[in-house]
Amino acid sequence: VHGLVLERGEIETVAEQLASLSLAARQAHPSIEPGRADVLVAGAVLFACIARRSVDARVIISDGGLRWGLAARMLAVR
């Protein structure tokens, strides 16, 4: 998933698809960590809302985490 580029519409589609699944279906899905299946829909919907308000039409997914992203931004040479 790291480095995957998603367009705004794709983010909304994924959020809708996740919301259509039951908790049990999300827990059983091979690419969803069972311990996060209960909060995944809320996160996806929130992410879709943020993407709608963003000036950028796409995002690059990182598995580095928020602190990694903040550190990368602080260390970026501009």
N, C-alpha and C positions, 0 to 999 in steps of 0.2 A: 504494500500500500504506500510505503514511503516514496515520495516524489510524484505520486499520481496527481494529475491535473483534472479538476472537476469544474465544469461550467455551472453557473447559477441554477439553470434548469435541472441539471443532473442532481444537484444537492437536494432540491425540492422533491424530485422524483424518489430518491432514496429515502427521504424522510417519510413520504407518503407510503412507500412500500413497507418500511419498518413499522409504521403505525398500524398497518393493516394486519400484521402478524400478531398472534396471541403471545403472551409471555412464554408459554411452554414452547411455542414454535421458535421464538427468538433464542431461548435457552438451548434448544436442540440444534440450532443452525451451526454448521461447522466453522463458520468464520466469525461468529460472535462469542465472545468470552461469556460463559453462563453467568458469572457474577456481575456483569454489566448489563445484562439483558433487560433489567427492570428500569434502568435510567437512560438507556440508549435512545429511546424515542424522544424523550424530553430534550436530550442533547442535540439530536438531529433536527428537531423542529427549531430549537434556538439557533442553531447554526444556519438553517435556511432563512430565518428572519434576519440574522446579521448579514447574510449574503445578499438579501434583497435590498438592503440599505447601503451596501458597499458600492463604491465607485468602480471597483474592479468586477468584471463579469466572471472571473474564475479564481480559484484558489489552488495552491499546491499543498497537498497533504504531507504532513511530517509525523513520524512516530517518535520524534525527539522530545515531545512534551513542551509545555509552556515555558519552563525555565530555559530550556535549550534554545527556543526561539527568541526569548528576550536577550539571552547572552549573545546569540548570533547577531541580533540587531545592534547591540551595544558595541560589538567588536567589528562591525562592518566598516570597511574603508569606503568613504564616499568622495 
